[in-house]
């Protein structure tokens, strides 16, 4: 049975960033900043290093255990201060 949070993620394999951002509510620049700090998984290069994709298992793990991280990132401003509204 597939968890509702997974949306259209396959059981295994790789997904592109456009698919991830439909499921995880952050922008592209926030995603890359989170990768740099280790809050989000790093991608894998496939097809001769021409395609950037993420392992489905890593994204599912982030969804299961990282909802607090996503909410924290969405509620901080550029100075790391918590936004109240």
MOPAC internal coordinates of N, CA, C and O (Angstrom, degrees):
PM7 1SCF
backbone

  N    0.0000 0     0.00 0     0.00 0    0    0    0
  C    1.4496 1     0.00 0     0.00 0    1    0    0
  C    1.5215 1   109.26 1     0.00 0    2    1    0
  O    1.2310 1   119.84 1   -42.58 1    3    2    1
  N    1.3176 1   117.91 1   137.42 1    3    2    1
  C    1.4520 1   122.43 1  -176.63 1    5    3    2
  C    1.5267 1   110.34 1   -95.36 1    6    5    3
  O    1.2310 1   120.88 1   -46.63 1    7    6    5
  N    1.3316 1   115.91 1   133.37 1    7    6    5
  C    1.4564 1   121.76 1   178.44 1    9    7    6
  C    1.5267 1   109.46 1   -68.51 1   10    9    7
  O    1.2310 1   119.83 1   -38.78 1   11   10    9
  N    1.3351 1   117.93 1   141.22 1   11   10    9
  C    1.4597 1   121.83 1   179.98 1   13   11   10
  C    1.5203 1   112.74 1   -60.01 1   14   13   11
  O    1.2310 1   119.78 1   150.58 1   15   14   13
  N    1.3259 1   118.03 1   -29.42 1   15   14   13
  C    1.4609 1   121.04 1  -179.50 1   17   15   14
  C    1.5240 1   111.75 1   -67.32 1   18   17   15
  O    1.2310 1   119.77 1   158.95 1   19   18   17
  N    1.3040 1   118.04 1   -21.05 1   19   18   17
  C    1.4505 1   121.19 1  -175.76 1   21   19   18
  C    1.5203 1   112.58 1   -78.99 1   22   21   19
  O    1.2310 1   119.71 1   166.78 1   23   22   21
  N    1.3086 1   118.15 1   -13.22 1   23   22   21
  C    1.4532 1   120.33 1   178.78 1   25   23   22
  C    1.5136 1   111.82 1    54.26 1   26   25   23
  O    1.2310 1   120.82 1    59.20 1   27   26   25
  N    1.3030 1   116.03 1  -120.80 1   27   26   25
  C    1.4647 1   120.63 1  -175.92 1   29   27   26
  C    1.5239 1   112.65 1  -101.75 1   30   29   27
  O    1.2310 1   119.85 1  -156.33 1   31   30   29
  N    1.3244 1   117.90 1    23.67 1   31   30   29
  C    1.4658 1   120.26 1   179.57 1   33   31   30
  C    1.5250 1   110.66 1   -70.87 1   34   33   31
  O    1.2310 1   120.46 1   -43.14 1   35   34   33
  N    1.3249 1   116.73 1   136.86 1   35   34   33
  C    1.4712 1   119.14 1   174.01 1   37   35   34
  C    1.5286 1   109.98 1   -71.81 1   38   37   35
  O    1.2310 1   120.41 1   -10.17 1   39   38   37
  N    1.3201 1   116.82 1   169.83 1   39   38   37
  C    1.4639 1   120.14 1  -179.86 1   41   39   38
  C    1.5294 1   111.34 1   -67.30 1   42   41   39
  O    1.2310 1   120.01 1   139.11 1   43   42   41
  N    1.3133 1   117.58 1   -40.89 1   43   42   41
  C    1.4646 1   122.65 1   178.23 1   45   43   42
  C    1.5167 1   108.72 1  -142.43 1   46   45   43
  O    1.2310 1   120.99 1    -9.36 1   47   46   45
  N    1.3169 1   115.71 1   170.64 1   47   46   45
  C    1.4533 1   120.14 1   176.94 1   49   47   46
  C    1.5182 1   111.54 1   114.70 1   50   49   47
  O    1.2310 1   121.26 1    31.19 1   51   50   49
  N    1.3326 1   115.20 1  -148.81 1   51   50   49
  C    1.4522 1   121.81 1  -176.37 1   53   51   50
  C    1.5186 1   110.27 1  -129.52 1   54   53   51
  O    1.2310 1   120.80 1   -27.92 1   55   54   53
  N    1.3386 1   116.08 1   152.08 1   55   54   53
  C    1.4651 1   121.43 1   176.05 1   57   55   54
  C    1.5189 1   109.07 1  -133.38 1   58   57   55
  O    1.2310 1   121.19 1   -28.24 1   59   58   57
  N    1.3094 1   115.32 1   151.76 1   59   58   57
  C    1.4553 1   122.07 1   178.16 1   61   59   58
  C    1.5252 1   109.44 1   -87.56 1   62   61   59
  O    1.2310 1   120.83 1   -15.57 1   63   62   61
  N    1.3167 1   116.01 1   164.43 1   63   62   61
  C    1.4652 1   121.55 1  -176.27 1   65   63   62
  C    1.5224 1   112.40 1   -61.20 1   66   65   63
  O    1.2310 1   119.96 1   143.59 1   67   66   65
  N    1.3182 1   117.68 1   -36.41 1   67   66   65
  C    1.4661 1   119.83 1  -179.73 1   69   67   66
  C    1.5299 1   111.70 1   -59.14 1   70   69   67
  O    1.2310 1   120.49 1   143.69 1   71   70   69
  N    1.3266 1   116.67 1   -36.31 1   71   70   69
  C    1.4687 1   120.86 1   177.41 1   73   71   70
  C    1.5211 1   110.80 1   -70.39 1   74   73   71
  O    1.2310 1   120.60 1   138.08 1   75   74   73
  N    1.3206 1   116.46 1   -41.92 1   75   74   73
  C    1.4689 1   121.24 1  -179.64 1   77   75   74
  C    1.5200 1   110.73 1   -61.21 1   78   77   75
  O    1.2310 1   120.58 1   136.07 1   79   78   77
  N    1.3302 1   116.50 1   -43.93 1   79   78   77
  C    1.4654 1   120.26 1  -175.96 1   81   79   78
  C    1.5202 1   113.04 1   -71.09 1   82   81   79
  O    1.2310 1   119.97 1   165.71 1   83   82   81
  N    1.3299 1   117.66 1   -14.29 1   83   82   81
  C    1.4627 1   120.92 1   172.87 1   85   83   82
  C    1.5205 1   110.85 1   -76.52 1   86   85   83
  O    1.2310 1   120.50 1   157.28 1   87   86   85
  N    1.3298 1   116.66 1   -22.72 1   87   86   85
  C    1.4602 1   122.23 1  -175.78 1   89   87   86
  C    1.5297 1   111.17 1  -102.14 1   90   89   87
  O    1.2310 1   120.47 1   140.80 1   91   90   89
  N    1.3219 1   116.71 1   -39.20 1   91   90   89
  C    1.4634 1   122.12 1  -177.66 1   93   91   90
  C    1.5248 1   107.79 1  -105.24 1   94   93   91
  O    1.2310 1   119.69 1   -60.43 1   95   94   93
  N    1.3253 1   118.19 1   119.57 1   95   94   93
  C    1.4724 1   122.08 1  -170.36 1   97   95   94
  C    1.5267 1   114.55 1   -79.26 1   98   97   95
  O    1.2310 1   120.38 1  -113.61 1   99   98   97
  N    1.3103 1   116.87 1    66.39 1   99   98   97
  C    1.4652 1   121.48 1   173.89 1  101   99   98
  C    1.5201 1   108.12 1  -133.82 1  102  101   99
  O    1.2310 1   120.49 1   -19.35 1  103  102  101
  N    1.3210 1   116.67 1   160.65 1  103  102  101
  C    1.4517 1   121.36 1   177.15 1  105  103  102
  C    1.5175 1   110.90 1   -83.89 1  106  105  103
  O    1.2310 1   121.42 1   -10.46 1  107  106  105
  N    1.3210 1   114.90 1   169.54 1  107  106  105
  C    1.4599 1   121.07 1  -178.10 1  109  107  106
  C    1.5281 1   111.41 1   -60.82 1  110  109  107
  O    1.2310 1   120.25 1   134.30 1  111  110  109
  N    1.3396 1   117.13 1   -45.70 1  111  110  109
  C    1.4654 1   119.77 1  -178.55 1  113  111  110
  C    1.5255 1   111.23 1   -66.90 1  114  113  111
  O    1.2310 1   120.25 1   144.51 1  115  114  113
  N    1.3231 1   117.12 1   -35.49 1  115  114  113
  C    1.4675 1   120.70 1   176.40 1  117  115  114
  C    1.5196 1   110.28 1   -65.49 1  118  117  115
  O    1.2310 1   120.54 1   139.79 1  119  118  117
  N    1.3362 1   116.58 1   -40.21 1  119  118  117
  C    1.4641 1   120.95 1   178.69 1  121  119  118
  C    1.5260 1   110.26 1   -60.18 1  122  121  119
  O    1.2310 1   120.48 1   131.21 1  123  122  121
  N    1.3406 1   116.69 1   -48.79 1  123  122  121
  C    1.4669 1   119.94 1  -178.59 1  125  123  122
  C    1.5301 1   111.78 1   -66.63 1  126  125  123
  O    1.2310 1   120.09 1   144.50 1  127  126  125
  N    1.3279 1   117.43 1   -35.50 1  127  126  125
  C    1.4673 1   120.12 1   175.73 1  129  127  126
  C    1.5248 1   110.13 1   -65.03 1  130  129  127
  O    1.2310 1   120.08 1   140.53 1  131  130  129
  N    1.3281 1   117.45 1   -39.47 1  131  130  129
  C    1.4573 1   121.88 1   177.42 1  133  131  130
  C    1.5196 1   112.34 1   -66.04 1  134  133  131
  O    1.2310 1   120.33 1   145.94 1  135  134  133
  N    1.3228 1   116.98 1   -34.06 1  135  134  133
  C    1.4701 1   120.28 1   175.19 1  137  135  134
  C    1.5223 1   109.90 1   -64.93 1  138  137  135
  O    1.2310 1   120.99 1   138.16 1  139  138  137
  N    1.3241 1   115.71 1   -41.84 1  139  138  137
  C    1.4666 1   120.60 1  -177.85 1  141  139  138
  C    1.5248 1   111.57 1   -63.07 1  142  141  139
  O    1.2310 1   120.49 1   143.58 1  143  142  141
  N    1.3356 1   116.67 1   -36.42 1  143  142  141
  C    1.4698 1   120.58 1  -179.53 1  145  143  142
  C    1.5221 1   113.11 1   -88.92 1  146  145  143
  O    1.2310 1   120.15 1   174.51 1  147  146  145
  N    1.3421 1   117.32 1    -5.49 1  147  146  145
  C    1.4564 1   120.72 1   179.35 1  149  147  146
  C    1.5199 1   114.24 1    89.02 1  150  149  147
  O    1.2310 1   119.92 1  -174.05 1  151  150  149
  N    1.3229 1   117.76 1     5.95 1  151  150  149
  C    1.4652 1   120.12 1   179.36 1  153  151  150
  C    1.5287 1   112.08 1   -77.90 1  154  153  151
  O    1.2310 1   120.40 1   153.56 1  155  154  153
  N    1.3157 1   116.84 1   -26.44 1  155  154  153
  C    1.4571 1   121.85 1   178.32 1  157  155  154
  C    1.5213 1   108.92 1  -120.50 1  158  157  155
  O    1.2310 1   120.02 1   -28.22 1  159  158  157
  N    1.3377 1   117.56 1   151.78 1  159  158  157
  C    1.4725 1   120.08 1  -178.00 1  161  159  158
  C    1.5256 1   112.26 1   -66.30 1  162  161  159
  O    1.2310 1   121.40 1   -27.94 1  163  162  161
  N    1.3127 1   114.94 1   152.06 1  163  162  161
  C    1.4607 1   121.11 1   177.17 1  165  163  162
  C    1.5293 1   109.08 1   -85.71 1  166  165  163
  O    1.2310 1   120.57 1   -27.97 1  167  166  165
  N    1.3162 1   116.51 1   152.03 1  167  166  165
  C    1.4716 1   120.00 1  -177.83 1  169  167  166
  C    1.5157 1   112.39 1   -81.45 1  170  169  167
  O    1.2310 1   121.76 1    -6.86 1  171  170  169
  N    1.3066 1   114.24 1   173.14 1  171  170  169
  C    1.4532 1   123.99 1   173.95 1  173  171  170
  C    1.5205 1   107.43 1  -119.12 1  174  173  171
  O    1.2310 1   120.69 1   -39.19 1  175  174  173
  N    1.3083 1   116.28 1   140.81 1  175  174  173
  C    1.4651 1   120.62 1   174.83 1  177  175  174
  C    1.5205 1   108.10 1   -90.39 1  178  177  175
  O    1.2310 1   120.31 1   -51.49 1  179  178  177
  N    1.3296 1   117.02 1   128.51 1  179  178  177
  C    1.4569 1   121.26 1   179.32 1  181  179  178
  C    1.5300 1   109.43 1  -127.63 1  182  181  179
  O    1.2310 1   120.93 1    -8.87 1  183  182  181
  N    1.2977 1   115.82 1   171.13 1  183  182  181
  C    1.4673 1   123.47 1   179.74 1  185  183  182
  C    1.5233 1   110.81 1    55.14 1  186  185  183
  O    1.2310 1   121.10 1  -123.12 1  187  186  185
  N    1.3115 1   115.51 1    56.88 1  187  186  185
  C    1.4539 1   119.90 1   177.50 1  189  187  186
  C    1.5135 1   113.41 1    70.49 1  190  189  187
  O    1.2310 1   120.51 1  -149.79 1  191  190  189
  N    1.3207 1   116.64 1    30.21 1  191  190  189
  C    1.4688 1   123.92 1   178.79 1  193  191  190
  C    1.5249 1   113.39 1    66.46 1  194  193  191
  O    1.2310 1   120.03 1  -159.67 1  195  194  193
  N    1.3160 1   117.56 1    20.33 1  195  194  193
  C    1.4622 1   120.84 1   179.60 1  197  195  194
  C    1.5248 1   112.27 1   -96.52 1  198  197  195
  O    1.2310 1   120.25 1   162.00 1  199  198  197
  N    1.3206 1   117.13 1   -18.00 1  199  198  197
  C    1.4602 1   121.15 1  -176.54 1  201  199  198
  C    1.5262 1   108.99 1  -119.73 1  202  201  199
  O    1.2310 1   121.08 1   -48.24 1  203  202  201
  N    1.3286 1   115.55 1   131.76 1  203  202  201
  C    1.4538 1   121.49 1   176.25 1  205  203  202
  C    1.5207 1   107.95 1  -100.08 1  206  205  203
  O    1.2310 1   120.53 1   -52.60 1  207  206  205
  N    1.3282 1   116.59 1   127.40 1  207  206  205
  C    1.4610 1   121.15 1  -179.58 1  209  207  206
  C    1.5230 1   109.06 1  -147.93 1  210  209  207
  O    1.2310 1   121.29 1   -18.02 1  211  210  209
  N    1.3188 1   115.14 1   161.98 1  211  210  209
  C    1.4612 1   121.71 1  -179.94 1  213  211  210
  C    1.5177 1   109.07 1  -115.52 1  214  213  211
  O    1.2310 1   121.06 1   -34.36 1  215  214  213
  N    1.3314 1   115.58 1   145.64 1  215  214  213
  C    1.4661 1   120.52 1   177.15 1  217  215  214
  C    1.5238 1   109.14 1   -68.14 1  218  217  215
  O    1.2310 1   120.46 1   -47.87 1  219  218  217
  N    1.3094 1   116.73 1   132.13 1  219  218  217
  C    1.4637 1   121.40 1   179.63 1  221  219  218
  C    1.5287 1   110.66 1   -57.08 1  222  221  219
  O    1.2310 1   120.52 1   141.07 1  223  222  221
  N    1.3173 1   116.61 1   -38.93 1  223  222  221
  C    1.4601 1   120.35 1  -178.93 1  225  223  222
  C    1.5263 1   110.99 1   -60.83 1  226  225  223
  O    1.2310 1   120.09 1   141.04 1  227  226  225
  N    1.3364 1   117.43 1   -38.96 1  227  226  225
  C    1.4749 1   120.93 1   178.56 1  229  227  226
  C    1.5215 1   111.45 1   -66.39 1  230  229  227
  O    1.2310 1   120.39 1   140.49 1  231  230  229
  N    1.3168 1   116.87 1   -39.51 1  231  230  229
  C    1.4626 1   120.89 1  -179.82 1  233  231  230
  C    1.5314 1   110.28 1   -69.42 1  234  233  231
  O    1.2310 1   120.23 1   138.66 1  235  234  233
  N    1.3225 1   117.17 1   -41.34 1  235  234  233
  C    1.4683 1   119.78 1   177.31 1  237  235  234
  C    1.5238 1   110.88 1   -62.98 1  238  237  235
  O    1.2310 1   120.35 1   140.35 1  239  238  237
  N    1.3376 1   116.94 1   -39.65 1  239  238  237
  C    1.4717 1   120.72 1   177.99 1  241  239  238
  C    1.5313 1   109.75 1   -63.43 1  242  241  239
  O    1.2310 1   120.29 1   139.11 1  243  242  241
  N    1.3243 1   117.05 1   -40.89 1  243  242  241
  C    1.4610 1   120.65 1   177.74 1  245  243  242
  C    1.5239 1   110.64 1   -61.79 1  246  245  243
  O    1.2310 1   120.38 1   136.95 1  247  246  245
  N    1.3109 1   116.88 1   -43.05 1  247  246  245
  C    1.4633 1   120.90 1   179.39 1  249  247  246
  C    1.5266 1   110.23 1   -63.22 1  250  249  247
  O    1.2310 1   120.42 1   136.60 1  251  250  249
  N    1.3198 1   116.80 1   -43.40 1  251  250  249
  C    1.4638 1   120.51 1  -177.40 1  253  251  250
  C    1.5201 1   112.82 1   -69.64 1  254  253  251
  O    1.2310 1   120.25 1   139.72 1  255  254  253
  N    1.3238 1   117.12 1   -40.28 1  255  254  253
  C    1.4625 1   119.96 1  -172.94 1  257  255  254
  C    1.5159 1   114.18 1  -112.55 1  258  257  255
  O    1.2310 1   120.14 1   169.49 1  259  258  257
  N    1.3335 1   117.34 1   -10.51 1  259  258  257
  C    1.4445 1   118.78 1  -171.60 1  261  259  258
  C    1.5054 1   116.33 1  -109.39 1  262  261  259
  O    1.2310 1   119.09 1  -168.00 1  263  262  261
  N    1.3188 1   119.33 1    12.00 1  263  262  261
  C    1.4540 1   119.74 1  -179.58 1  265  263  262
  C    1.5230 1   111.87 1   -58.72 1  266  265  263
  O    1.2310 1   119.74 1   144.39 1  267  266  265
  N    1.3153 1   118.09 1   -35.61 1  267  266  265
  C    1.4623 1   120.46 1   178.06 1  269  267  266
  C    1.5173 1   111.26 1   -65.61 1  270  269  267
  O    1.2310 1   120.12 1   142.44 1  271  270  269
  N    1.3479 1   117.38 1   -37.56 1  271  270  269
  C    1.4654 1   120.78 1   178.18 1  273  271  270
  C    1.5258 1   110.44 1   -65.06 1  274  273  271
  O    1.2310 1   120.13 1   136.82 1  275  274  273
  N    1.3084 1   117.36 1   -43.18 1  275  274  273
  C    1.4603 1   121.40 1  -179.33 1  277  275  274
  C    1.5191 1   109.67 1   -62.75 1  278  277  275
  O    1.2310 1   120.23 1   133.42 1  279  278  277
  N    1.3317 1   117.17 1   -46.58 1  279  278  277
  C    1.4550 1   120.73 1   179.74 1  281  279  278
  C    1.5226 1   111.18 1   -62.54 1  282  281  279
  O    1.2310 1   120.00 1   140.99 1  283  282  281
  N    1.3198 1   117.60 1   -39.01 1  283  282  281
  C    1.4565 1   121.27 1   179.02 1  285  283  282
  C    1.5254 1   110.32 1   -63.37 1  286  285  283
  O    1.2310 1   120.04 1   134.44 1  287  286  285
  N    1.3127 1   117.52 1   -45.56 1  287  286  285
  C    1.4660 1   121.20 1  -179.37 1  289  287  286
  C    1.5270 1   110.21 1   -62.89 1  290  289  287
  O    1.2310 1   119.96 1   137.09 1  291  290  289
  N    1.3161 1   117.68 1   -42.91 1  291  290  289
  C    1.4596 1   120.96 1  -178.66 1  293  291  290
  C    1.5208 1   112.32 1   -66.57 1  294  293  291
  O    1.2310 1   119.56 1   157.82 1  295  294  293
  N    1.3200 1   118.45 1   -22.18 1  295  294  293
  C    1.4492 1   121.49 1  -176.78 1  297  295  294
  C    1.5207 1   114.16 1  -102.32 1  298  297  295
  O    1.2310 1   119.74 1  -169.69 1  299  298  297
  N    1.3277 1   118.09 1    10.31 1  299  298  297
  C    1.4548 1   121.48 1   177.20 1  301  299  298
  C    1.5165 1   109.74 1  -108.79 1  302  301  299
  O    1.2310 1   121.13 1   -35.67 1  303  302  301
  N    1.3324 1   115.45 1   144.33 1  303  302  301
  C    1.4624 1   118.38 1   175.12 1  305  303  302
  C    1.5343 1   108.79 1   -88.37 1  306  305  303
  O    1.2310 1   120.12 1     7.35 1  307  306  305
  N    1.3218 1   117.38 1  -172.65 1  307  306  305
  C    1.4565 1   121.73 1  -175.54 1  309  307  306
  C    1.5291 1   113.20 1   -64.74 1  310  309  307
  O    1.2310 1   119.89 1   160.02 1  311  310  309
  N    1.3154 1   117.81 1   -19.98 1  311  310  309
  C    1.4600 1   121.21 1   179.14 1  313  311  310
  C    1.5183 1   113.17 1   -95.32 1  314  313  311
  O    1.2310 1   120.49 1  -171.74 1  315  314  313
  N    1.3226 1   116.66 1     8.26 1  315  314  313
  C    1.4607 1   120.61 1  -179.21 1  317  315  314
  C    1.5202 1   113.30 1    79.74 1  318  317  315
  O    1.2310 1   120.20 1  -170.20 1  319  318  317
  N    1.3217 1   117.23 1     9.80 1  319  318  317
  C    1.4592 1   121.84 1   179.71 1  321  319  318
  C    1.5230 1   109.84 1   -87.75 1  322  321  319
  O    1.2310 1   120.70 1   -39.08 1  323  322  321
  N    1.2953 1   116.27 1   140.92 1  323  322  321
  C    1.4616 1   121.37 1  -179.45 1  325  323  322
  C    1.5170 1   109.64 1   -68.80 1  326  325  323
  O    1.2310 1   120.46 1   -50.69 1  327  326  325
  N    1.3412 1   116.73 1   129.31 1  327  326  325
  C    1.4514 1   121.67 1   175.61 1  329  327  326
  C    1.5218 1   108.94 1   -86.71 1  330  329  327
  O    1.2310 1   120.00 1   -45.03 1  331  330  329
  N    1.2958 1   117.61 1   134.97 1  331  330  329
  C    1.4592 1   121.35 1  -179.34 1  333  331  330
  C    1.5114 1   112.12 1   -93.08 1  334  333  331
  O    1.2310 1   119.67 1   160.03 1  335  334  333
  N    1.3122 1   118.23 1   -19.97 1  335  334  333
  C    1.4579 1   121.52 1   178.19 1  337  335  334
  C    1.4982 1   110.13 1  -154.14 1  338  337  335
  O    1.2310 1   120.10 1   180.00 1  339  338  337

